[in-house]
């Protein structure tokens, strides 16, 4: 008995994106517990899902702060918009 099944598979390539957020000097401080910020990266091949900006730093979104976020997700190709 011979079975011929064609299985369509898509290879998912993952990559790591580093995002740096620099807040301005004129903004008000934001309580990190109240913050619900996210990004979506759009590329030439795909887009990511919502990636929430969570940090161990309690002052990530205070004025004059620079915070690095790192995400490992599917490769979207050449990034066009964040």
Secondary structure per residue as TSV (DSSP state, phi and psi in degrees):
chain	resnum	aa	ss	phi	psi
A	1	X	-	360.0	130.2
A	2	X	-	-117.9	127.5
A	3	X	-	-108.6	130.2
A	4	X	-	-119.4	97.4
A	5	X	-	-108.1	133.0
A	6	X	-	-103.0	120.0
A	7	X	-	-106.9	120.3
A	8	X	-	-87.3	121.5
A	9	X	-	-128.1	147.0
A	10	X	-	-117.8	123.1
A	11	X	-	-80.0	124.2
A	12	X	-	-98.3	119.6
A	13	X	-	-98.2	127.8
A	14	X	E	-103.4	153.0
A	15	X	E	-144.3	165.0
A	16	X	E	-109.7	129.0
A	17	X	E	-109.5	135.1
A	18	X	E	-109.6	125.7
A	19	X	E	-117.2	131.1
A	20	X	E	-111.1	126.3
A	21	X	E	-109.1	123.5
A	22	X	E	-116.1	116.3
A	23	X	-	-87.3	156.6
A	24	X	-	-84.7	170.9
A	25	X	S	-86.1	-11.9
A	26	X	S	-98.7	-11.1
A	27	X	S	-75.6	160.0
A	28	X	-	-83.3	152.5
A	29	X	-	-65.9	145.5
A	30	X	-	-116.9	131.9
A	31	X	-	-71.0	118.8
A	32	X	T	-60.1	-28.3
A	33	X	T	-69.7	-25.8
A	34	X	T	-90.5	-14.9
A	35	X	-	-78.8	142.0
A	36	X	-	-140.4	57.1
A	37	X	-	-87.9	144.2
A	38	X	E	-146.1	164.0
A	39	X	E	-128.2	158.1
A	40	X	-	-129.6	129.7
A	41	X	-	-99.8	124.6
A	42	X	E	-104.7	132.8
A	43	X	E	-132.2	-178.3
A	44	X	S	-70.1	-21.0
A	45	X	S	-110.1	-22.3
A	46	X	-	-169.8	-174.3
A	47	X	B	-141.1	155.9
A	48	X	-	-84.4	169.2
A	49	X	-	-80.0	177.4
A	50	X	-	-61.8	129.5
A	51	X	E	-118.1	111.9
A	52	X	E	-78.7	138.3
A	53	X	-	-86.1	89.9
A	54	X	-	-109.6	140.3
A	55	X	-	-142.1	151.9
A	56	X	S	-76.9	-19.6
A	57	X	-	-73.9	131.0
A	58	X	T	-78.0	-15.3
A	59	X	T	-111.8	29.5
A	60	X	T	-57.1	-34.9
A	61	X	T	-114.4	21.3
A	62	X	S	-77.5	163.4
A	63	X	T	-62.8	146.5
A	64	X	T	61.2	31.9
A	65	X	-	-107.5	145.7
A	66	X	E	-122.0	123.2
A	67	X	E	-129.3	138.3
A	68	X	E	-102.2	134.0
A	69	X	E	-120.8	142.6
A	70	X	E	-127.5	130.6
A	71	X	E	-128.7	135.3
A	72	X	E	-109.3	119.6
A	73	X	E	-154.4	-176.9
A	74	X	E	-64.3	144.2
A	75	X	-	-73.8	123.4
A	76	X	-	-94.8	0.0
A	77	X	S	87.1	-157.2
A	78	X	S	-64.6	123.9
A	79	X	E	-71.5	132.3
A	80	X	E	-110.7	-36.8
A	81	X	E	-148.5	143.9
A	82	X	-	-119.6	360.0
